[in-house]
C-alpha cells in the first residue's frame, strides 16, 4: 500500500479523496490551515470524519509557509505522491483579496513541488479549475481550449500553478496530473457554492438570491465521481491536463426546480445582477479522462441531489446555522 500527502484535507473534495484512499488501505497524511474562507464548522465536520480513521494523521499548517520544506514530518516519510487539493477557491471573493489567492494557489504549489524535488517524490497531482477557460470557451470545453485569458485572480492563480507544475516536470521529471474540476456538489459541500446555498435557503424558507436571469448553465459533478477521477489521476502520465466534469448540464432555473422537488418546498427567488466574474456557462469535455484514466461520472444529477438533500436533513440541527457567505 502507498502513503500520500493530501493537502486541503478538510476541504470538500480533498476529504473525500482522503476517505477513499483510506478505504483502499492506503496511509494518508493530511494538511490544512483551517482558514475561515468559509464557515470553518464545515471543515471541522469533514476533518472529524477522517480523524477517527486508522492510517490518517493531520497537521494544521499553511502550504504557503516555506518552513514545511524543513519539517521532519514531511521530509522524513517516503510519500508516493503529493495530491495538492489545498486552494483558495471562490471566483467572486478573489476579486476582493487577490493576494491570498496568489499565496496559496501559487506559492503553496511551488513549495509542494519543491518538496517533491528535494525528496524524490515521483508524482504530483494539482487540482485546477474550469474557471481557467474564461468566458468564450467552446461547449463542451476540451483541455486544448484557450486558457490564457482568465477573468479573475482565482483562475489566474491556478493558471500560474499549472505553469509551475509543468516547469518542475520539465526540470526534475516529476510526473504531473493537472485535474481541472468543473462545478462540484454533494453532501458537506462548500457553503459558499450554489448547491449548498440553494439547498439551505429553500429548506429554511430564506429568500433565494439569484444572480442574473437563471438561464446561465453549469455542468454539475457529484463529489464522489470527482474524488474517483482524482485518485485515477495517480497513474503515471508524464504531464497531462485532464478535465473532470459533469455529464449533465442544466440551467440554474432548472436546478432550482429539482431542489424544490427533492425538498418538497417552494423557493422564493430574489434576482440580483449577474456578477462580472461569473462565466455564463460551463460544460466539460471529458473524453480524455475516459481514454487516459478510464474515468466517467456515474452519479446522476437526480441521485446526487437526492443524497445531498438527505444529508442536509439528517444534519439540519447544526447545518442550518452554517454561514453561506452571502
C-alpha positions in Angstrom: 0.0 0.0 0.0 1.0 3.6 -0.6 1.4 6.7 1.5 0.0 10.0 0.2 0.3 13.6 1.3 -3.1 15.2 0.7 -3.3 19.0 1.2 -6.6 20.8 1.9 -7.6 17.6 3.7 -10.5 19.3 5.5 -11.8 20.6 2.2 -14.9 19.4 0.3 -13.1 17.3 -2.4 -9.9 16.5 -0.5 -11.7 15.0 2.4 -13.5 12.5 0.0 -10.2 11.7 -1.8 -8.6 11.0 1.6 -11.5 8.9 2.7 -11.4 6.8 -0.5 -7.7 6.3 -0.2 -8.1 5.1 3.4 -10.9 2.8 2.2 -8.3 1.3 -0.2 -5.9 0.5 2.6 -3.5 3.4 2.0 -1.9 5.8 4.5 -2.8 9.5 4.3 -1.1 12.4 5.8 -3.4 15.4 5.7 -2.5 19.1 5.8 -4.9 22.0 6.1 -4.7 25.5 7.5 -8.3 25.5 8.6 -8.8 29.1 7.3 -12.1 31.0 7.5 -12.6 31.5 3.8 -16.0 29.9 4.6 -17.6 28.7 7.8 -14.9 26.6 9.5 -17.5 24.4 11.1 -18.0 22.6 7.8 -14.2 21.9 7.6 -14.2 20.7 11.2 -17.1 18.3 10.4 -15.2 16.8 7.4 -12.0 16.5 9.3 -13.7 14.8 12.2 -14.8 12.1 9.8 -11.2 11.4 9.0 -9.5 11.8 12.4 -11.2 8.7 13.7 -9.7 6.6 10.9 -6.6 4.4 11.2 -3.7 5.3 8.9 -4.7 9.0 8.9 -2.6 11.8 10.5 -3.2 15.5 10.3 -1.1 18.7 10.5 -2.6 22.1 10.7 -0.4 24.4 8.7 -0.4 26.6 5.6 1.2 25.2 2.4 2.3 28.8 1.5 4.7 28.6 4.6 8.1 27.7 3.2 9.0 26.1 6.6 7.2 23.0 5.6 10.2 22.1 3.4 12.3 21.7 6.5 9.7 19.9 8.7 10.6 16.3 9.7 7.1 15.1 9.2 7.2 16.0 5.5 10.9 15.3 4.7 11.1 12.1 6.7 8.3 9.9 5.2 8.6 8.5 1.7 5.4 9.8 0.1 4.4 8.0 -3.1 2.6 11.2 -4.3 1.6 14.7 -3.3 -2.1 15.4 -4.0 -2.4 19.1 -3.8 -6.1 19.9 -3.3 -5.4 22.9 -1.0 -6.5 26.1 -2.6 -8.1 29.4 -2.0 -11.2 28.9 -4.1 -14.0 31.2 -5.0 -14.4 33.3 -8.1 -16.0 36.4 -6.6 -14.0 36.7 -3.4 -10.8 36.6 -5.4 -11.8 40.0 -6.8 -11.8 41.4 -3.3 -8.5 39.9 -2.0 -6.3 38.6 -4.9 -3.1 38.4 -2.7 -4.2 35.4 -0.6 -5.0 33.5 -3.9 -1.5 34.0 -5.1 -0.1 33.0 -1.7 -2.0 29.7 -1.5 -2.5 28.7 -5.1 0.9 29.7 -6.5 3.4 29.9 -3.6 1.8 26.9 -1.9 2.0 24.9 -5.1 5.7 26.0 -5.6 6.5 24.8 -2.0 4.9 21.4 -2.6 6.7 21.0 -6.0 9.9 21.8 -4.3 9.1 19.2 -1.6 8.8 16.7 -4.3 12.0 17.7 -6.0 14.0 17.6 -2.7 12.6 14.3 -1.5 12.3 12.4 -4.8 8.6 12.2 -4.6 7.7 10.9 -8.1 4.1 12.0 -8.5 2.2 15.3 -8.1 -1.5 16.0 -8.6 -2.7 19.5 -8.9 -6.3 20.5 -8.6 -7.1 23.2 -11.1 -10.4 24.7 -12.3 -12.8 25.1 -15.3 -12.7 28.9 -14.5 -9.4 28.9 -16.3 -11.2 28.7 -19.6 -12.8 32.2 -19.3 -16.0 33.3 -20.9 -15.6 32.3 -24.6 -14.7 28.6 -24.4 -16.4 26.2 -26.8 -19.0 24.0 -25.2 -18.3 21.3 -24.2 -14.8 22.5 -23.4 -11.7 20.5 -24.3 -8.4 20.7 -22.5 -7.0 22.4 -25.6 -9.3 25.4 -25.3 -7.6 28.8 -24.7 -6.9 29.4 -21.0 -4.7 32.5 -21.4 -7.5 35.0 -20.6 -8.7 34.3 -17.0 -11.5 36.5 -15.7 -10.3 36.9 -12.1 -7.4 36.3 -9.8 -8.6 32.8 -8.8 -8.4 31.5 -12.3 -5.2 33.4 -12.9 -3.5 31.9 -9.8 -4.5 28.4 -10.9 -3.0 29.0 -14.4 0.2 30.1 -12.7 0.2 26.9 -10.6 -0.2 24.8 -13.7 2.8 26.6 -15.3 4.9 25.9 -12.2 3.9 22.2 -12.3 5.0 22.0 -15.9 8.3 23.6 -15.1 9.1 21.1 -12.4 8.0 18.2 -14.6 10.4 19.5 -17.3 13.3 20.2 -14.9 13.0 17.3 -12.5 10.9 14.7 -14.3 8.2 14.8 -11.7 5.1 13.1 -13.1 2.2 15.6 -13.1 -1.5 15.2 -13.5 -3.4 18.5 -13.6 -7.1 17.9 -13.0 -9.4 20.7 -13.9 -12.6 20.5 -11.9 -15.9 21.7 -13.1 -18.8 22.6 -10.8 -18.8 20.0 -7.9 -21.6 19.3 -5.4 -22.7 16.8 -2.8 -23.1 16.3 1.0 -21.0 18.5 3.2 -20.3 20.8 0.2 -18.8 24.3 0.3 -21.4 26.6 1.8 -20.4 29.4 -0.5 -21.3 27.4 -3.6 -24.7 27.4 -5.3 -25.8 23.9 -4.4 -25.4 24.3 -0.7 -26.8 27.8 -0.6 -29.9 27.0 -2.6 -30.5 23.8 -0.6 -30.2 25.7 2.7 -32.3 28.7 1.6 -35.1 26.6 0.2 -35.1 24.2 3.3 -35.1 27.1 5.8 -37.6 29.3 3.9 -35.0 32.0 3.3 -35.3 34.1 0.0 -33.0 32.6 -2.6 -30.5 35.1 -4.0 -30.2 34.5 -7.8 -27.6 36.5 -9.8 -28.8 37.0 -13.3 -31.9 35.6 -15.0 -31.1 32.0 -14.1 -30.6 30.9 -17.7 -26.8 30.6 -17.1 -25.9 26.9 -17.2 -23.4 24.6 -15.4 -22.3 21.0 -15.8 -22.6 19.7 -12.2 -20.5 16.7 -11.0 -21.1 14.7 -7.8 -18.2 14.8 -5.4 -17.6 11.0 -5.3 -17.1 11.0 -9.1 -14.6 13.8 -8.8 -12.7 12.0 -6.0 -12.6 8.8 -8.0 -11.2 10.7 -11.0 -8.6 12.4 -8.8 -7.4 9.1 -7.5 -7.3 7.6 -11.0 -5.0 10.5 -12.0 -2.3 9.0 -9.7 -1.5 6.9 -12.8 1.9 7.9 -14.5 1.1 10.2 -17.4 4.2 12.4 -17.8 2.5 15.8 -17.7 -1.2 16.0 -18.6 -4.1 18.3 -18.1 -7.4 16.5 -17.6 -10.9 17.8 -17.3 -13.1 16.2 -14.7 -16.6 17.4 -15.1 -20.3 16.7 -15.2 -22.2 14.9 -17.9 -25.5 16.7 -17.1 -25.7 20.4 -17.9 -28.7 22.4 -16.6 -29.7 26.0 -16.2 -29.8 27.5 -12.7 -33.6 27.8 -13.0 -33.9 24.1 -13.7 -31.6 23.4 -10.7 -34.0 25.3 -8.5 -36.8 23.2 -9.8 -35.0 19.9 -8.9 -34.2 21.2 -5.5 -37.8 22.2 -4.9 -38.9 18.7 -5.9 -36.4 17.0 -3.6 -37.0 19.3 -0.6 -40.8 19.4 -1.1 -40.6 23.2 -0.7 -41.1 26.2 -3.0 -38.2 28.7 -3.4 -38.8 32.4 -3.0 -36.4 33.9 -5.6 -34.9 37.3 -5.5 -33.0 38.4 -8.5 -29.7 40.3 -8.4 -27.3 41.5 -11.2 -25.1 38.8 -12.8 -21.6 39.1 -11.2 -18.9 40.1 -13.7 -16.6 37.4 -12.5 -19.1 34.7 -13.3 -18.9 32.7 -16.5 -22.2 32.4 -18.4 -21.8 28.6 -19.0 -19.5 25.7 -18.4 -19.5 22.2 -19.6 -16.6 19.7 -19.6 -15.5 17.6 -22.5 -14.2 14.5 -20.7 -13.2 12.1 -23.4 -9.5 12.5 -22.4 -10.3 11.4 -18.8 -12.0 8.3 -20.2 -9.2 7.4 -22.6 -6.3 8.2 -20.2 -7.8 7.2 -16.8 -10.8 5.0 -17.6 -13.0 7.6 -15.8 -16.5 8.7 -16.4 -19.1 10.2 -14.0 -21.6 7.6 -12.6 -23.9 9.5 -10.2 -26.9 11.2 -12.0 -27.9 14.7 -11.0 -31.2 13.4 -9.6 -29.5 10.8 -7.4 -26.7 13.2 -6.3 -29.1 16.0 -5.4 -31.2 13.5 -3.5 -28.2 12.4 -1.5 -27.3 16.0 -0.8 -30.7 17.0 0.4 -30.9 13.8 2.6 -27.6 14.7 4.2 -28.7 18.2 4.9 -31.9 17.0 6.5 -30.0 14.5 8.7 -27.6 17.1 9.9 -30.0 20.0 9.9 -29.7 20.7 13.7 -26.2 22.3 13.0 -26.1 22.7 9.3 -28.9 25.2 9.3 -26.6 27.6 11.2 -23.8 27.4 8.7 -22.9 30.8 7.2 -23.4 30.8 3.4 -21.1 33.9 3.0 -23.9 35.7 1.2 
